């Protein structure tokens, strides 16, 4: 194209990519013989929401689970490559996996509160990690976490009720409060809204927007609209490959790869 | 490009493109008829142009409604979203073209007196032929998503602009020579300017086609030959 119609305009950087929180290089995951994730390399920025999208079985959840070593719990799973958080290899032999999972919290598809009181759900993690020296400290952590999860006002009179007595959306926010309580740096969310109604979903999305000021959030979602709404960066996975990553704006308006375009526009065969 | 999993979505997008093409056909006809009516001073034809403009306006409303419904129903992304936005933009330009043709037709009904020179009408006709060719090419580029045709239209507006400027100069000369021709010459000047603006709308459509295909706007400076703002005749005395 000639100079006359030179049209590219510099895109405003949405997030600072110069110092990523999580860096993954050539990550491969095998479940037995199955090669589930192929040479995935990505930088995940701090104080931003990064969304992983892609069809079922594309490897997005598998990769998410690598970030707090949840795949260690699957006997046949084998992970190669390198994942670093703040420059430290999380697959280092000397690393304490329990400590890692305190730094990298996780919220699952189905709300899974412990069959204990609302208070205990949030207090459990800090207690086993030795946070909070006394009851007053622990109370403080529980209340702050519930407030940050946007749940405190709704449950402040029911702290001793069972966590499972809350509504689905409240249970999910309780799980987020539980994850926040141990002071993580990264929060992984695996389809956190797929079991929730639109109102509860909106509340979680609003919460993600607030939480990203203090945390690095990674979300796996099947809802393209949700990825477009909540994330600053998006990565598209397909058949175990990381096909395309970039600013969410770019991925959803002018994706580079044909497969990305076909997927987000609903043309995938 | 493969079809959508939801086939009705493809049908919605195709229907939008078809409606825009239909509107484009009506706009082309309005241009040709309004200038014919002006050249032959045919007030009957002029009235028909004025009446037919309603159909263009109706189509614009239908396209807008269809586009809004498609956005609400399908939440289009990427190229699909650009297609819907493109249809909205193009129909807006076509509606303006229809209005400009109607404005020429209204002048035909009002005009009295003899033309100062037959070359003026030939100039206007030549301009409208160029605009029609531009519009045809850009509507083709819209229908086929053809970028090079769209860019040719985008760059091709200069000649229309220069013709308009020279017509302005000529008309100013006649008005200076014979003040009784002012009323007629002003009508002709506005007609020339209307045709020139139709050309601008054709280039707008070219920009929209570029956006639809490439996903980014054409931001460079377009070649322009419109210097009518500087057309003057020396003051007498």
Interface residues (C-beta under 8 A of the other chain):
Chain A: X3 X4 X5 X6 X7 X8 X9 X224 X225 X228 X252 X253 X254 X255 X261 X262 X264 X265 X266 X267 X268 X269
Chain B: X1 X2 X3 X4 X5 X6 X9 X74 X75 X76 X77 X78 X79 X80 X81 X82 X151 X154 X155 X210 X214 X215 X216 X217 X218 X219 X220 X223
